[in-house]
Amino acid sequence: MIRNIIRWGVLVATVGLGACEKQLVVTNPNNPETARVLASPLDAEALIGSYYKRAHDGLYRNLGNFHGMANVMSFQNYSSLANNCQNSRYAFTGSTNSNAPGNTCQGEQQRVYFIESEVDRVASNVLAKMDGGLSLGSAAQDLRARAFAEFLRGFSLGYLALFYDSAAVVSAGTSAIDGGALLPYTEVMDSALAALQRSIDATNPTPAATGLNGFPLPNSWLPTPTSLTAVEFTKLVKSYRARFRATVGRTAIERQAANWPAIIADAQAGITADHLNTTNSVNGPFYTWASQYETYGLWHQMTPFIIGMGDVSGTYKAWLAQAIGERGAGGQFFFMDSPDQRLPQGSTRAAQQADFAITSCQASLTVCKRYFVNRPSGNDQAAGSGWGWSQYDFVRFHAWKVSGSAGTGQNGDLPFFTKTELDMIQAEGKMRLAVPDYAGALALINLSRVAKGGLPPLVAADNTTPVPGGAACVPQIPVAPFTGQTACGTMWEAMKWEKRVETAYTHFAAWWLDSRGWNDLAKDLPLFWAVPYQDLLARGNNAIYGAGIGTGNSPNSFQPTVGTYGW
């Protein structure tokens, strides 16, 4: 126990210049205990092996981060609760990501920054000791640890770059007392990508490493049912690199300018099946937010803005024709009828409730018949803005929540990176090439569109032909003048529909990252979060700023115009 306290204390003392989590013991970074702790090969390896769970903690362990805010801003979720600042991030209200000292959302907005910065620091410290001659036992064992440490650096820096306007980058060459200069998110992402490449290189050395204790990774390092051999680990690293490259852009212009040939190459060389983490509600990794998304009404509703595009009954058009403030008037919860088999089937609420009840998939390892449920009528909660109300909740992973893999809720295998996400990243890239590969994109989109959605396959290899289905086409998107008109989407919109439905609640802020780069966020919503004010003040920068509209916030930090769908 004493050794563990020393380990945490000396290694995270300078993670963020401003703050560390309360449970961490902060010790003088010049203390010689740093060298002593990392001088032991067993301690150094045990430390680096524990830090994937720590990186995961920043994103998934509890509700105390901005995951809920991002999902509300992207219409992936709607909640009337003030918990975790969800109802202060509504569209159409001038919501901002305030960074002022004492702001209500302070803890939530800082958590990802401080924890991922800590992960970068600790992984870099271990790498520095190895660069200085520390060996863990064999060449193969050293390279395995080096590959994992660089993956942790790439993972943590990648998420910092996705969400914050800037961050410090700590590397193996950074001194123990240097917090690092704040760099713009583009440079932070460059460092993340470089770290991921070093991870790949260490995983696949030429000539091959010799000795014991090489790959596969110990399951305790990254708990998953997949044996992470060098081949499988490389696939996972490339998958994350594809996600980071594709979604780091703050605007449609930045996303278009991404290196799509490289993204396509990584996606093609990435995971070939859903990547599952084996969660543990006591020891981690966790996914605490997932349980809240199944709490009827107050914590969660699928607001109609996005899922309404699956409607073929006309109710979505009628809903769009109403003024924002009139939607939901009279206690009307949005109802839709869709041929997409991931949504409950039936032309009435009673029929949809009979088609799929959440109680039908509560046993361990049960695959729910639908991804969404028409909730029991008595569980509707008429609170907050009426435009957020619908009859639908997300329940795709209900069996995991209730029973896990062996009878205990939230203990078991859960997707954190779906193969369909990688397919849609690749499909998007193929459509963005200088000479678009529409045929290639079509084949990828149809994989989930047909097999999982039960929708008619795309047949026209272009981005002008409406998706098939006629009056029953999916998706049906709002079109100008945005007063209730919809039209069948093209291949591009079919790709977006598949990615949204298949990645809903599978990873941190999934819809927000895409909506930002697709120009689909509502006007005036923030595009990122600011560096926590403690780090700014500690660096002598007294100009505290936030993101979003309003005086004092960062320029170009919000969606300036109505987006693709007129909101």
N, C-alpha and C positions, 0 to 999 in steps of 0.2 A: 504494500500500500504506500509506504514512504517513497519507494522508488517511483511509483506512478505519479505521485504528487510532484516530485522533482521533474520528472519527464515532461509533464504538462507545463509546469511553471516556467522553466528555463527556456522552453522552446516557443512559447507563445507570448512572451513578454513584449515583443515588438511587432506583433501581428498587425494591429491597426494602431496608429499612433494615438488614437482617441480613446478606444475602449476595448475591453474583452468581456466575455460573458461572465456573470457573477460567480459561477462555480469554479472558474479558473484561478489558480494561485499565481499571482504575478511576481516574478523574482527578478532581481537585477540581472540583465542580460550579459553583464561582464563576469558573472559568477563562474568560477571554473567548473561548477557542476555540469555545465553544458557539455564541455569536452569529456567529462567523466561518463555521463549518461550515454553519449553516442560513441564512446570508445569501445563499448561492449557490443560485439556483433549480434548477440542474441537480443539485446535491448533495441538496437538500431532496427533490426529486421521486424521485431514485434511492433515497434512504433509505426513504421511505414505500413505494415500490414493492417493496422487498425484504422488508418486514416481515410479509407473509402467511406466507411460508415460515418466518419466525421464530416466529410464533404457532403454526403447524403443528408446528414442532419440539418445542414443549412437550408436545404430545399424542402424536406419532407417530414422532419421529425415531429413538429408540432404546428399549431395554427399561427404561431407568432411570427409570420413573415408576410410578404405582400402577394403571396399566391392567390389569396381570395380577392384582393383588389384587382389584380391583372385579369382574373377570370370574369369579374363583373364588368370591367372596362371593355372586354372583347365579346360580351354577350354569351360567353360559355356558361355563365352562372348568373343567377339573380338572387339576391338576398336583401331583405328589408332590415336586417340587423346591423347595428353599429359595431358589432364584434369584428375585430381585426380591420376596421375601417372600410368594410364592404360598402355600406350605404353612403359613404362620403366619396365614392368613386363612380357614381352614376354618370352616364352620358347625359348631355343636355343641361347640366347644372353648373358648368364651369369648374369642375373638380380639378384639383392640382395635387402634385406630389410635393407638399411643403417640406422643407428641410430646416425650418426654424427651430431653435432650441425649445424643447418643451412641447413640440407639436404632438397631437394626439396619437399619431401613427408612428412615432419615433422608433419604438422598438421593432415593429414589423418591418420598417423600411431599412433598418440597419443590419438586421440579422444575416442576410445573405452576404453582405459586404464583409462583415467582420469574420464570419466563419470561413468563407472561401479564401479570404486573405490569410487566415491562420493556416489553412491547408497548404497554400503556396509556400508560406514560410517554413513549415515543418518539413515538407518534402524537399525543399531547397537545402535545409540544414543537413538532412541525411545525405543528399547528393554531394554536398561540400565535404563531408567527412569521408565519403567514398573516394572523391577526387583526391583527397589528402592521403589516401593509402589504406583506409579501413576496408578489410575484406570480410565478407560474411561466411566464407568457408570454401567456395570454389568459384571458378569463372562463371559457370552456369548460374549459380545462386546469386552472384553479384549482378549479373545482367538481368536476372528476373526482378530483383529489387529495384535496379535502376529503371527498368522499363515501367514498373508500377509507379515509382516515384514521379517519373516524367508524365505518366498518364494522369496522376493526381494533380500535377501542376497544370497540365492542359485543361483538365476538367474544371478546376477551380477558376483559373484565369478566363476560360471560355465563358463561364456563367457570369463572372464579373463584367466582361465585355458586353454580354447580351443585354444586361439590365442597367448598368451604371454609365454615366457619361465619361468617367475616368476612374482609374484605380492605380495603385502602386504595384509594380512588378518586382518581386523578389526572386533572385536566382541563386544558383550555387555560389556565385562569386560575390554576393551581397554580404556585407559584414553584419554581425549579429546585432549591432546597434543602429543600423541604417534602415529606416522605414521605407526608403525608396521614394523617388519623386512620383507625383501623380502624372500619369500618361493618358492621352485620349484613348477612348475605347477601341479605336482602330488599331493602335499600337499594342494595346493589351491583347487584342485578339491575335495579332501577329505573333506575339510571344506564346500564346496558347497553342497556336498551330505549330509553331516550331517545337514546342515541348512534345506535342503529340507525335511529330515526326521522329523525334529522338526516342520516344517510347517504341515506335515501330522498329526503328533501327536496332535498338537494344534487344528487342524480342526476336529479331531475325538477323543475327550477326553472321558475317562471312569472314573467316570460316566459322562453323558452328562452335558454340561454347562447349567446353568439356567440364565434367565433374558432376557431383550429385546436387539434388535439390534445385534443378532448373524447372522449366515449365512442365506440367500445368501449374497455374497459380493455386495456392492453398485456398480452399473454399471459404475459410474464415476471413480471407482478405476481401473477397467480393462474393458474397453468398449468392449462388445461382445453381439451378439444376444442370446447367451446361458445364462440362469440363473445359475450363479455359486453358486449352493448349495454346501453344504459340500461334497456331493458325486461327483459333477461335478468338483469342484475345486481340489479335491484329484486326479481325473483322469488327470487333466492338469499338476499338479505337478509331478506325476509319468511319464508322457510323456516326460517332460523336463529332468527328471533324466535319462530316457532311452537314450535320444539323447546325453546328456553329457557323460555318461559312454561309449557309443558306439563309439564316435568320438574324444575323447580326445587323443587317441594314435597317436604319431607322425610318427610311422612306422608300417609296416605290422606285425612285431613281437609284438609291443606293443598292436596293435589292437587285435591280436589273444589272447593275455594274459588278455584281459578284462574279467570282471565277467559276462560271457554271461548268466548263469542261472538267475542271478539277473536282467539283462537287459531284458531277455525274460519275467520274471514275471512282471516287470514294464510295458512293452509294452502290455502285455495281460490285465493289469488293467488300461490302459491308455484311451485316448479319443476314442470314438466309432464313431465319425464323424469328419470332418475337423474342426479344431479350427479356428474361424474367429475373427479378431479384427474389430471393427467398426471404421474405420479411419476417421479423420477430418483434412482437409488441413489447418485449422487455429489453432485448439486447440490440435491436436494429438489424438491418435497415428498416425504416418505418415508412408509412404513408398516412399520416394523421388526417390530412384534409379529405382523403377519400371517404372516410366515414361520415363527414359532414355533408357531403354531396348527396347522401341518401336520407337526410333528415327532412321529412316532408315540409314544404311550404316556407317556413321561416328561414332556414339555412339555405335552402336550395329550390330553385325552379329553373327549368329551361325556358328562358324568355324567348318569344317567337321570332326575334329579328333574324336569326340564322336558321334554326330548325324549321321555321315556317316555310322556307324555300322547298321543303319536301311535300308541302300541301298541294293537293290537286282538286280540292273541293270548292275553292273560291274564298274560303274564310281568311286566308292570308291576304288576298287582294283587298277584301273588305276591311281588314285590320289596318293595312297600310294606308287606306283611303282616309282613315280617321286622323285627326290632329293628335299629336303625341299625348297631350293631356286628357284626351277623351278615350284612349284605349284602356279597356278594362272597366269602363264606366258601368255602373249598375251591378258591380260584382261579377262581371263576365270573365271567366278564365278561358284563355284561348284554347280552342279545339281544332284539330286538323285531321285530315284523312290522307294517308300517303301509301303508295305502293312499295315504298322502301321497307324491306322486311326487318330492318333493324329498329323500326318504329312499331308501336302496337297497331294491329290491324282491325278495321271495322269502321263503319260509317256513323256510329253513335258512340257516346262515351261508355255506355253499358257494354256494347259489343267489344270495345277495346279493353275494358277491364276484364271481361270474360276471356278474351284472347290471350292475355298474359297477366298473371298476378305475380307479384314479387315473391310470394310464398312458394312459388313453384321452383325456385332455384336457391334454396337455402342450405342444401346439403353440401358437404365438402366436395370440391372439384366439379360441381354442377355448372354447366354452361347455360347461362340464361338465354331463353328463347329470343328475347329482344334486348337491345341496348338501353331502351327507354321504356318507362311504364306510364300508363295513365293512372295516376294515383287514386286511391280510394276517395270518393267524393267528400267524405267527412274530414279529410285532412287538408283541404284547401285553406290557405291563410291569406286573407285579403288585407295585406299590410304593405306599406310602401307605395311606389308608383304603379299604377295599373298597367302600364306598358310592359312591366316585368312579369305579369301573371300568366301562367299557363297551367294546363292540367298535367304537365309532363315532368318527370324526374329521371335522372340518369342512374341506372342500376346494373350496368353491364357486369360489374365485379361484385355483385351482392353476395354471392356464395363465399368469396374471399373475406368480405367484411364480417359475415356472420359465423362462418365455420372454418375458414382457412383451408389448408390442404389436408388436415387430419382432425377436424372437429373443434379447433380453437380459433376464434375470429381474429383476423389480421395477422395470422401466422401461416405463411405459406407462399407459394409462387404467385407473383403478380407482374404483368407486363409494365416495364418502364421505358421500353423502346420497341415500338411495333415494326414489323417488317413492312406494313403498309405505309408507315411514315416514310421509310426509306424509298419505297416505290414511288411515292408522290413527290418526294424531293427530286428523284431522278426524272420523273415525268415533267415536272416544272422546268427542270434544266433543259430537257430536250426541246421543249417549246420555246425556250429563251435563246437557243443557239442562233448564231448568225444565219445559218441555214437550218431552220427548225426541222426536227425529226418527229413529225406528227404521228407517223405510223408507230414509232417506238413508244411514244407517250400513250397512244391509244391502247396498246397492248397492256401496259402497266396499269392504267386506270381501270380497265375492264377486269383485272384480277379480283379486286374487291367489289367493284360496282355490280358485277354479275353474281359471283359466288357468295358474297356476304349480303349485298343489298337486294339481290333478286331483281335488279333493274335491267332493262334491255341494253345489250352491249352497244358501245359506240362503234359505228361502222365507217364514218367519213373521216379520213385522215387529214383534217384541216381544223382551223380554229374559227370558222365562220358558220358551219352547219349547226343548226340547233340539235341538241341531244334528242335521241329518239323517244317516242312515247306520245307525241301529239299533245292533246289536252291533258294527258296524264304524265307529262314529262317531269323528270326530276334531275336537276334542280330548276325551279322557277324563280328568277331573280327580279328584284325591283328595277324598273327602268324609268328614264325621264319621261314626263316631268315629275315623277315620284309622287303621284297622287293616287296610287292604287293600281297602277299598271305593272304587270309582270310579263316576262318572256322566258321561253326555254333557254337555258344557258348553253354555251358552247363547250367545247372540250376543256377550255381553261376553267370554266365554272364547275364542270364535272370533276376535275382534279381537286379543286378547292373543297367541294362537297365531300368527296371521299376522304380527303385528309382530315377535315374537321370531324366527321362522324367517327372515323377510325382512331383518331388520336385524342378524342375528348377524355380529359382527366387521366391520361396515361403518363404525362410528364409535366413539369413545372411550366405554367403559363402557356400551354400549347397554343391555344387560339390567339392569344395576345401577340405572341411573337410573329405569327403569320399575318394576322390582320394588320399589324403595323407595316409590314413590308408589302402587303397587297393593297394598301391604301383603303382598307376596309374599316378602320376605326372611325368612331363618330367624331365630328368636328370638335376641335379644341381639347381633345383628350391628350394627356401627357404621353410622350414617346419614350421616356426613360426615368430613372431615379438619380438624384444627385448623390455625390460622395457625402457620407454622414458628416454633419457639421463638426463633430469632434476632431475628425482628421483634418478638416480645413483649418480649424482654429489652432491645432497643434503645429501646423505648418506655417502659422503666421498669416493665414488668409482669413481676414475678418469679413470678407464679402460672402455672407451666407446666401445661398440661392436655392431655388427649387426648380421643378419642371412643370410646365403647363402655362396657361394664359395668366396674365396679371403682371403688375409691376414687380420687379425684383427677381423674376424667374429667368432662367437661362434662355437666351434667344434661340429660336428654332427648336423649342422643346415640346411643341404640341402640334397636333394635326391641324393645319391652317384652313383647310377647306372641307366641304362635304366630300365624302369618299365615294367609292364605287356605287353604293346602293342608295345614295341620296340622304344619308344621315350624318 
